[in-house]
Amino acid sequence: MVNREGAEPVSVALVDDDPLVRSGLRLLLEGPQSGIRIVGEASDGDEVLDLVAQCRPRVVLMDIRMRRVDGIEAARRLLATEDPPRIVMLTTFDADEMVLRALAVGAHGFLLKDTAPDRMVEMIRSVAAGEYTLSPTILGQVIAAATSEVVDPRRDQARSALAGLNAREREIAARLADGLSNAEIAGRMYLSVATVKACVTRILSSLGMANRVQVAILVHDAELEDREDR
């Protein structure tokens, strides 16, 4: 894992009704080089509000499916509180209508449970830093569901909107559509993370959008098959 010495650890609370999953996540995520500190655990969504009040995590990593109160309802309750933490949903399925419902509620990220540990750490840290992030396979399913009936006028509107961006912004928007984090985009484009973050902010403002997923959907609406090979 990437060495995080000197950085403030990201405090994370785990919510999953399977104790073995919680134990496994703790082993995967918590370590001297991960920059993540597990501050609490809960076994169901009905325990989330009390858990967050007690340990004040920066990120809640929560199973989307639980027996009593699922992750979607728990996220809705949590996001209605003052100064809520960032929420990353865990799911076993990359083609799950509950992902779309959780996105509508306002979850900040989605991870498949079989995501590689290094990638999981990076995505959690990205969400803690204010990004929205999804596993690439989940992003693909979200885009497929949102663009399954794209017609020419919608494609033309998307292309017109993207035409208002400069060349660098269009390239970064295309990479957002591939599910890349700011750090990954910076590495591939030989830019600083701060430059990419500022550019993403400008893209969202120029397009009048709230998050990266909306940008990704717009790029795919535009059917930019002639995008530069990345």
N, C-alpha and C positions, 0 to 999 in steps of 0.2 A: 504494500500500500504506500501511497505518497506520504512522505514525512511531513507531519504537521507541527513540528516543534516550534514553540513560540506563538502559535495561534490559539485563540480562545476556543476550548472544546465546544462543540455543538451539543447542547443538552437534548436528549431524545427520550420520549416515553413510548413504550411498546404496548400495543393493545391487540391481543389475539386470544381466542378461546382455547387454543391448543398450547399447553405449557411446554411441550417439546419444541414447538415453533418459536415461542418466546425465548427459550433457552438457546436454541440454535442462532437466532438473530443476535442475541447478546454476545455470543462467542464470535460471530462474524463481524459485528460492527464495533465492538468495544476493544480497543487496543492502544498501545502507546503511540502508534503512528497513524491511527485513523482520524484523530481529531474529533472523535465522537464519545460522549459520555452518557450511558444509560442511567436515567435518574428515577425511573419508576416503571411499573408494569400494571396492567389491568387485564382481566379475562373476558370482559364483555363491554359493549358500548354503553351500558347503563352506569358504568363506573368511571367513565371518561371525565366528566365534569369535576368530580371529587379528586381524581388523580391529578388533573391539571392544576387545580387550586392548591394542591399540596406541594407539588414539585416544580411547577412553573417551567415546563420544557419549552425549548425553542421550536421543536418539531415533534409532532405526534405521528408515529408510524403505526397504522391501524389496518387490521384486516377488514375487507369490505363485507365479508359474510360472517356473521356471528349469530349465536342461537337466540338470544333474547332481544337485544337492540343491535341492529347491524351498523356497519361503519358509516353508511349514508346518513342515517338518522342521528348517529352520534356526532358526525361532522356538522350537520345542520344545527344541532343544539350548541355545539362548541363555537361555531362561527357567529352565533347570535350573542355571545358574551363580549364583554369589553376587552380589547387587546388580546384576541385569541392567538394561539400558536399557529404555525404553519402545519398543514395536514398532508401527509403522504399516505395514500391508500395502497394496501397490499392485496394482490389478487392472484389466484392460480390460473385464471383464464385470460387469454389475450383477446378473446372475442366475447365480451360479456356486456349485456345491455346495462348492467349495474354501473359499469365504468362511465357511460354517458350520463346516467342519473347523478353520479357522484360529481362529475365535472360540472353539471348544472347547479349543484348545491354550492360549489365553490372550492372543492379540494384543490390543493396546489401541486399535486404530483401523484403519479401512479407507478408502482413497481410490480413486476412479476416476482413471485417468490423464488424462482430459480435464477434471478439475475445474479451475475457474477459479483462476488463481494466487493471488489475494487470499484465496479460500476455503481453498485448500490451505495457505497460510501460517498462517491462523487456526486451522485444525484441527490442524496440527502443534504449534503453540504450546499449544493446549488439552490435547493429549495429554501434552506435556512438563510441564504444570502439574498433571497427575494425573487428567485426565478420560479417559473412554472416548468415542470419537467415530467416527461412520460417515457417509459421504456419504448424503444422504437417500434416494437411489434404492437404495443397498445396504441401508440400514436397512429400507426397504419390503420388499425381497426376503427378508431375514432374518425379519421379522415374518410375512410371508406363509407361509414354510416352517414356522415354529413354530406358527402358529395355523390351519393349513389344515383341521384337524379339530376345531375348538373346539366343544364341546357345552355345553348349558345349565348343567350343574353347574360346569364350569370358568369359564364366564362369571359365574355367580353368586358363585363363590369370589373371582374377581378384583374384582368390584364390592364385595364385603364387605371385602376387604383395602384397597381405595382409600377406602372410607368411613371408615376409621380415620385418614385424613389430614385436616388442616384445609383450608380453602378455598384458601389460597395454595399449599399443598403439592400439592393436586390439580391446580391450574392449571399449576404448574411440571412436574409429572409428565406432563401432557398435552403440554406443549411439548417435553419430552424425547422423547416419542413422535414428534414431528415432526422429530427429529434436530438440534435447535438446541443450540448450545454455551452455556456459562454466560454468556458475554459477550452473545450474541444474546438470551438470555432476559432478562438484565438490561436491555438496551435497550428491549425490547418492553413490559416490565412496570414500567419506571421505578424499578428497584431497583439497588443496587450489586452488583458482581460478587461481592464478599465475602458479601453477604446471600444471593444465589442459591446460591453454593457451600455455605454453611452449611445452607441449606434442602435441597439435594440430599443432603447427608450425613445429615440427619434422615430424609429419605424412605427412603434405603437402609436405615438402621437400623430404622425403623419397620416396613418391609416384609420385613426379613431378607434383603435382596438384596445382591449383590456389585457390580453395575455397572448403568449406565444402560440398557443394552440389555434387561436383564431387566425394568426398569421399563416400558420402551416396549412390550414384549410383553404385560405385565400390563394396560396401558391398552387395548391393542387386543383382548385377551381379553375385557375388560369391555364392548366394543362400545358405547362411550360416544358414541352418535350425537347425543346432546343436549348435547354439550360446547359451551361458549360459542364462537361464531365467532371465530377468531383470524386 
